[in-house]
Amino acid sequence: MNGRITAIRFETQEKDNFITSKSSIGKKSQSIKHSMGTVKGIVQSLTMRNQLKFTIWDALFDKGVTCYLDKGQEEIMREVWGKKVIISGRIGRHPETGLPVVIRQISDIQVIPEIEPGSYRRARGVIPWKEGIERPEDVIRRLRNG
């Protein structure tokens, strides 16, 4: 490795392996930390060559996360490609940064509904307005103008 690259990660559907530089000889090798959780992002790519996997672009960290599906879950992917989703499963995180890099044993995929532009204008308050109560826009204007 050239000093700039300190490790390479190889990934399969079952596990991940690291190859590290000589400077880490004698040290305990780092491994991916796993936990159950969710990642929110946009489904960017989909492949079924030798295995069924897709990549989501993580909305929080702006990084690609590889997701592996089990056989029989192919139909799920037809409806979510290119959409915002929340993926639940066993998340593998980079040992140094803690960023999600892989999701296996996926238990749920939820599509996040698209929000149409300007939809906030249809929002309504929870407290009914009555005659004599100052309107919200008047309160905001009064507070803003001082």
N, C-alpha and C positions, 0 to 999 in steps of 0.2 A: 504494500500500500504506500502511497506517495506522501504521507504525512498529513495531507488534507482529509483523506478518507480514513477513518479509524476502524470501521466495521462494515460488513456486508451481511444482509439478512436474506436467507433463502426461505421460501414459504411454500408449503403444500397444503392440501385440504385438511390434513391431520395435524401438522405441527410446523414450527419455525426453527431454523438453525442460524447461528451467527458465526461468521469468520471474523476474527479480530486481528489487529496488527501485532507485531512482535512485542511492542511495549506492554502488552497486557499478559505476557507469559508469566505464569506463577500466580496470577490473580484468578479468583474464582470467575468463571465465565458468566456473563450476564444472560438472563433469559427474560422472555416476555412475561409480564405480570398479567394474570387473567382475573376477571371478575364479571359477574352478571350485571347487565345494565342496558342503557339505550344510547343510541347515537342518532342525531338528526342531520339530514343532508338531502342532496339531490342525487337520484340514481343516474349515473353518467354512462356506464358501459355494462354490457351483459355478454357472457360467453357460456357455451355449454360444451366446449371441446375438452374431452376427458373428464371434466367435472363441471358442475353448475356453480358459477360464481358471477358476481357483479361488483362494481365499484361505486361507492357513494362519495360525493364531495362533501366532507364534513362542514356543516354550517358554522360551527363554533371556532374551529382551528384552521379552516380553509386548506385542508389536506385530504388526499384520497385515502379511503379505508376500504380494504378488500373484504367482501362478504361471501361466505360459502353457504350454499343451500344444500339440503339433502335431496336425494332422489324423490320424485313425487311432488316437489314444490315448484315445478316449472311454470305451472299455470298462474301462480301468484305474480311472477315477474312480467307477464304480458301486460298487466294493467298498471304497473308502477314505473316503467321505464320513462325517464325524463321528468318525473314528478318529485316533489318534496315528500320525504318519508321519515318515519321514526322506526328504527330497527332495534328490536330487543333480542338479546342473546348473550353469548359468552364473548366478552370483549377482551382482545389482547392489546396490551399497551406497551409502548416502547419503554425499555427499562430505565433509560436516563431522563427522557422528557415527560413520560406519562401520557403522551398523545395516543389516541386509539389508532391502531394500524391494521387490525383484522377482527372480524366478527365471525364466530362459528356457532353451531348449535342454535340457529335462529329460531326463536319461539313466536315472534310476532312481527308483522310489517304493517304499519298504519300509514295510510296516505293522508297528508295534511291538505285540507281543502284550500284551493286557491282563493285569495281575497281580491275581489275586484276593485279597481281603483275608484276612489271616491265613496266607498261603502261606509266610511265613518260618518258621512252626512246623514245617514238613516238611523244613526244611534239615538236612542231615547233614554231619558233619565228614569230612575227607579222611583223617584218621589213625584207624585202628581202635582202639577202646578195649579194653584188656586188664585182667584182674584185677590189682588193686593200684595202678592208675593213678588219680589223683584225677580225679573227674568235673568237666567244665567249670563246671557250676553251683556246685559246691563251691569251686572256685578263685575264681570271681567273688564269691561270698558272703564268702570269707575275705579277699580283697583289699579289698572294699567295707567290711566291718565292722572291719577293721583290726588 
